[in-house]
Amino acid sequence: MRPVQPDGLGQPGAGRPRVGATAGEEMPVEVVHTCGAVGFRMPDHDERWHGHSLPGLRGGVGIGCPRLWCTSAIVERQEAAPGMSGTRVGLVCGYLDPTRDGVADYTGRLAVHLRPTGLEPLVVTTYEWARAAGEGAVGVTERWDVRGVAAAARALRRLDLDLVHVQFAPSVFGSSRAVGLLPLFLPGRIPLIVTLHEYGVWSEHGRGRRIRPALWSAAERRGHADRETLLLAPRAACLLVPSPEHLDVLRARFPHHAPATLEVPIGLNVEVATGDQARARADVRRELGAAPDAPLVVFFGFLHPEKALDRLIAAVAAIRAQRPGAQLLLIGGAESHSVPSAAAQQLRRELEQVAAACGVQDQVHFTGYLPAAEVSRLLQAADAAAFPFNAGVTRKSSSLLAALAAGVPVVATAPPGEVRGPTEADGLLRVPPRDTAALTDALGRVLSDRALADRLTAAGRELAASQSWDAIAAVHAEVYGRALASHRGGESWTGAAAPSRVGTSTAVEGNADVTA
């Protein structure tokens, strides 16, 4: 087993980092043991300390303190299971709040499924969110601005990591691109893997917005920097993307200098219920005050202005002309990293006003954020699910995948220009975006055509089954192994000249979709 120690810890008179004008000066640091966790308290400073219980570690570790140059704790690796690597991976997720961000939820689930492969994942986040998450999370910084990223990198060096894997999305880092400077601060001995959960969405603002894109394009063509991720994408040993749309953006930006890039689908964000579906259907309709045979349409995910839920409300209102009992259930919270509190409250009011204007205020139901088990129960009760996003439903939505896995026939918008009317494709009934009439038509077909609904159910379940978390974890283990082997061999793992779907055919079949 390999202990992790700060400089000199365990030696007489050592292990006493000091705050001062220079990093070389020393100040006594008291090691505090509380409830099986290990933290640090600095004399003459506040009484805050950072410590968290971590599976796979003896006790826990709090990394970093305000202005403290070097803090750590003795942390021993678990013995790897026979035949397993014991590779320690730092999963960097800015603000680890799964109740408000799908990437945070994904990161936690990925860590859980990596452990059975013999890997040792540590979820790396801010002090605040590590405290909130408890077991399995490590706090390394207070925030993700430039200074905070530098502090995080110093802490990462002391975690004895074999790899760093950044889970990139603007929202999960507070819409700051400073995390893109992380490669500048990491030691060259640690390979960097980056998952681009969101990509191709950034745009210039302010003065010079017409000139800067050309400058960024020049830097990207040479492989120097990326307009969205700064140095993360160009300096990664491997990029992982959840959708082919991301691959297209990478090919356009880095035609000759792209790192190896693999398409790896998103996994489920809720467990599929295995209970009595008939009972769930009856119970949910009774709770909604609806008739036992009332058609139930659901949406699952964070509410967002670009998800066109106003059109969905209008579509369900129109359907009630033929199906008077139809109900709409909007499952999910309004507040997220992308939609802060005030904007979330305004969005909720606007959707309620749309429902009132359409005369369906009593048939549109908002659940707010719910535990996964309750989400699964509600999906069991649904006759159809709808995802009418303005930009189309792409291949990176764990919420869409959850509906498919639950056997709910799904209506979803296609990217602009792909379809003109309802079209079956990839286990979905696709409709053009921003077209309420087409959305109404598609939902009406699913609710009235049993054969169509059955086809969509079967195809959707097959797609969801091909994207299991076990398969996704196996892909990650393979990527980590290849990156480490290449790094230790002193060769750059660059794959093809342009991004490709290397390994997806042997790793995870099928595709993934949309933001949660």
PyMOL commands that set and color helices and strands:
alter all, ss='L'
color gray80, all
select helices_A, chain A and resi 102-117+127-133+146-157+170-173+178-185+212-221+232-235+244-253+277-288+305-307+309-319+341-357+372-380+398-405+436-448+450-465+469-488+504-507
alter helices_A, ss='H'
color red, helices_A
select strands_A, chain A and resi 3-4+30-34+37-41+75-76+88-92+120-126+137-141+163-168+192-196+238-241+260-263+296-300+327-331+364-366+384-387+410-413+423-425+428-431
alter strands_A, ss='S'
color yellow, strands_A
deselect
rebuild
show_as cartoon
